């Protein structure tokens, strides 16, 4: 078990998030270890184009208003809890 670099929870299963999406040239770029809920939530909210354009660092992800609300909530959840994450309504309309 690891530590999520976005929400800070410990003892969670993590996945590798490419800060610059692989399809945008980030295959060998910087990565972050994120818990599954944080990783899924990022991709539910934003397209790879949006991530590449304005959310390609951990600091930018932490400052994002939508993600900040989610991170505030997820920090209160037990590390064993894996919740269902759905695409945002804005992403569904595109």
C-alpha positions in Angstrom: 0.0 0.0 0.0 1.1 3.5 -0.7 0.4 7.2 -0.2 -1.7 9.3 -2.6 0.2 12.4 -3.7 -3.0 14.3 -4.3 -5.3 13.7 -1.3 -2.5 12.6 1.1 -4.3 9.5 2.3 -2.0 6.6 3.4 -2.3 2.9 3.0 -4.3 3.1 -0.2 -3.8 1.3 -3.5 -2.2 3.7 -6.0 -2.0 4.0 -9.7 0.4 5.9 -11.8 -1.0 9.2 -13.3 0.9 10.8 -16.1 0.8 14.5 -15.4 1.0 15.2 -19.1 -1.2 12.5 -20.7 0.6 9.9 -22.7 -1.3 10.7 -25.8 -0.1 14.3 -25.5 3.5 13.3 -25.3 3.8 12.5 -21.6 4.8 8.8 -21.9 8.2 9.4 -20.4 7.3 12.6 -18.4 6.5 13.2 -14.8 4.0 10.9 -13.0 2.2 11.0 -9.6 1.0 8.0 -7.5 -2.7 8.6 -6.9 -5.3 6.6 -5.1 -7.8 5.0 -7.4 -10.7 7.4 -6.5 -8.5 10.6 -7.1 -7.2 9.2 -10.4 -10.7 8.3 -11.6 -12.1 11.6 -10.5 -9.5 13.6 -12.5 -10.4 11.7 -15.6 -14.1 12.0 -14.9 -13.9 15.8 -14.7 -11.3 16.6 -17.5 -10.3 15.5 -20.9 -6.7 14.7 -21.7 -6.6 18.0 -23.7 -7.7 20.0 -20.7 -5.2 18.2 -18.4 -2.4 18.9 -20.8 -3.4 22.5 -21.2 -3.8 23.6 -17.6 -3.5 20.7 -15.1 -0.2 19.1 -15.9 1.4 19.4 -12.4 0.4 18.3 -8.9 0.2 21.9 -7.8 -2.2 22.8 -10.6 -4.3 19.8 -9.8 -4.4 20.8 -6.1 -5.4 24.4 -6.9 -8.3 23.3 -9.2 -11.6 24.2 -7.5 -13.5 21.1 -8.5 -10.7 18.8 -7.5 -10.1 20.7 -4.2 -13.7 20.0 -3.2 -13.3 16.3 -4.0 -10.0 16.1 -2.2 -11.5 17.7 0.9 -14.2 15.1 0.9 -12.1 12.1 0.1 -9.6 12.8 2.9 -12.4 12.0 5.4 -13.1 8.6 3.8 -11.6 5.4 5.0 -8.6 4.3 2.9 -10.3 0.9 2.2 -13.3 2.6 0.6 -13.4 2.6 -3.2 -16.4 4.5 -4.5 -18.0 4.7 -7.9 -16.9 7.7 -9.9 -19.0 9.0 -12.8 -18.1 11.3 -15.6 -19.1 14.9 -14.9 -22.2 16.3 -16.8 -19.9 18.7 -18.7 -17.8 15.8 -20.0 -20.8 13.8 -21.0 -22.2 16.6 -23.1 -19.0 16.9 -25.2 
